Amino acid sequence: MFVHGAFCGAWVWQEHFLPFFAERGCPAYAVSLRGHGTSEGYATLRDASLADYIEDVRSTAAELEQEHGRAPVLVGHSMGGMVVQRVIEAYDTRELMQHKRAAAMVLMSSVPPGGLLGTSWHMMLKDPWLFWQMGAIQAFGAGAATVDGVHRAMFTGDAPVELTAAYLSRLQEESMRVQFDLSTAPSPVSTNGKAIPTLVIGAEEDNFVPAWMAQTTARHYTAPCHILPREGHAMMLSHKWPDAAGVLAGWLAEQGLCPQE
């Protein structure tokens, strides 16, 4: 079960990852958090809280567990990674150790356990103009951003600009309350993150979540960390998306959670 990041929806997974894993024999699903994509709640999106997003994931995961008779693997990207971490931490540890509620956790270019503040400072110091662009999307919508700005946010310099032009119009505003929650949220305890198999995937050229931050998250959960070379933040949409999908598929196969190719 894939959980998207800020400013987007389940469509980021539908492009490549869902068909990729379905073809491998792994039932794959993506959820649009309330107010995102085609989900209800857009009119009240600015008031949505992190707790609301957590409930969206918990309820969808419960439905999938009931439908398939086994707990899903929770995969979160960027903001979705923090939502997944909070979902895992809220579960009963004994149930997790018995492979209930969640079979594994995968964090892709995820907001680290300590929250959004560190990633915000990193982007503000490294690329102030990019930081301003993200603020413009939040305040005025995707129409306020430039193709170059979004390209730098999502992809690496060698990625076709046509990719960004295609996705720019699909970006949307994000909940102001959730961004506040992510900036002030205390670090979760690590007990549950260590109770199930966990993988962290980072990107070498990520302007939001630098590789060292992904490695710090991995140490927090005592989890393996794979840094994708010459890759940016939106690894599931880039022209090199098979690299990220391959790392995830290989790890899931090692855990017995996805068939070998």
C-alpha angles and dihedrals in degrees: 000000000000124000119198130221132240125309095019143060145221089304091083088070096039093066097068117337102061095052091041094057094037089056089053091056096258114128102231128195136175127201127211107215116230112292092019131103110336095337121117122254104063092130090060097035095119090060095049114117134209087252089058092054090047090054091050091056095041093051094046092047090051090052091051092047090052093046097048101029093236138075118266129238107247114219118185129185123202107316088008088060091062091047089053091048091053092047091052093047091052094056124093108266094221091054091051092050087053089055093253128138094007129023095196143343125233121186116196117190083331131181101257124248092263093061140245100310095086094050091047092053091047093054094042092054098039100041115007092175091056089049089054091049092056090050090051091054090051094048102037108014133250091307090072093061127082125230089241093052095049090044091057090047097050109026146025124262093259093057116105111263087220087074091062094044089054095051101036095084091052095060117102142185121281133222111276090205093055091051088053090048091051092049095050102032113122119235112275120238112259100225098099094039087061094045094074134035109281131189129187120202120190136174127236095222100034110144092194105041109022120211093254090057092052088050090051090053090050091052090050090059096032086239134144115263126208118193113200111222119235092001132130137211101282094058094158092060103037125105086254095054093125088069093060093040090050093052091050094045092048093050093047090051090052089054091049090245099114132030118260113255 
